[in-house]
């Protein structure tokens, strides 16, 4: 494997595949304490890779600390992890992308195995599945939230990911360059997962240690605020990617409500021949009309979504699959 600042030589001599260019991507916001450790750890684990640190308007000495540690440092002014990820994947040209948080909670020693799995099995995404005994590193509320949100995504989009919110990923070039990156914040991990599952990409997982932040470093994650944002993102993705089930369920709920409201009106009509509760009858009729409109929207949007998914699939297939020399064991 070769560094990105080395001369690119991807010519295949017919006997040996070329070595992949590896980029380690580290989004950062106020990580002066942790970032030197992250850069040093990944330079040691992947000496052939280039480590890129993207500073997201830090108010401390994150930039200087990353530069001193040997990283290539760049800036993204739009605040939020999703914006940083979008910029990194757009700017950096590589064959293998290692994305990791800049808080020194992930184990850099797992990166070579994650890359090996990606190349050996020709995958598009490998997720670092977190395990830890440290309660402070992975608080019960975060565990529960991750389990619930991951369970929702597995139920709707496919049971192939066990740690949806992990910030430790390895991507192929065709994943990185076909990923739409629409999220602004921590919801970007949800987008990674849904993008891979929706296009039926080959994915894998590697178990990796997860540890506490170093002393003096503070988490930017807010359990409730970011949890609700992620849940909202899942709902929006379901509406966008699964419009027929989404609007069909809405239609069913409206139809049941309409029937429930209409039953007393019909009972009165059958008994007396009169409709004294005319507003209720009008409301029931309106709800049933909304139910049919919702179902029609689902059918129309399902056709649109299928066409959009075909376009995304073609963009994904336009990029060659990973086919490079494996790193030595």
KALIN-V723771 format. One record per residue. PSI is psi as a letter, one per 20 degrees, with the letter a starting at -180 (* if undefined). Layout:
PSI
PSI
This chain:
q
q
q
h
j
q
p
p
n
j
p
p
j
i
h
p
q
r
p
q
p
p
p
p
p
o
p
p
o
l
k
h
g
h
h
h
g
g
g
g
g
h
h
g
h
m
h
i
r
p
p
p
p
o
p
m
k
q
j
b
k
g
g
h
h
g
g
h
i
j
q
p
p
r
q
o
h
p
p
q
h
g
h
g
g
g
g
g
h
g
h
p
o
r
h
p
p
o
p
q
q
k
j
k
i
q
o
h
i
i
g
h
h
g
g
g
g
g
g
h
j
l
r
h
p
p
p
o
p
p
q
q
i
o
h
h
h
n
q
h
h
g
g
g
g
g
g
g
g
g
g
g
g
h
h
g
i
q
m
j
p
i
m
h
j
p
j
o
q
p
q
r
h
h
g
g
i
i
p
h
m
i
q
h
c
i
i
h
h
g
g
g
g
h
g
g
h
h
j
l
q
p
r
r
q
p
p
q
q
p
r
q
q
q
p
i
p
q
q
i
p
o
g
g
g
h
g
h
h
g
g
g
g
g
g
h
h
g
h
h
i
m
h
g
h
g
h
g
g
g
g
g
g
g
g
g
g
g
g
h
h
h
g
h
g
h
g
g
g
h
h
i
j
q
m
h
m
g
h
g
g
g
g
g
g
g
h
h
g
h
g
h
g
g
g
g
g
g
g
g
h
h
g
g
g
g
h
h
h
h
g
h
h
h
h
g
i
i
p
q
q
p
n
r
p
q
q
q
*
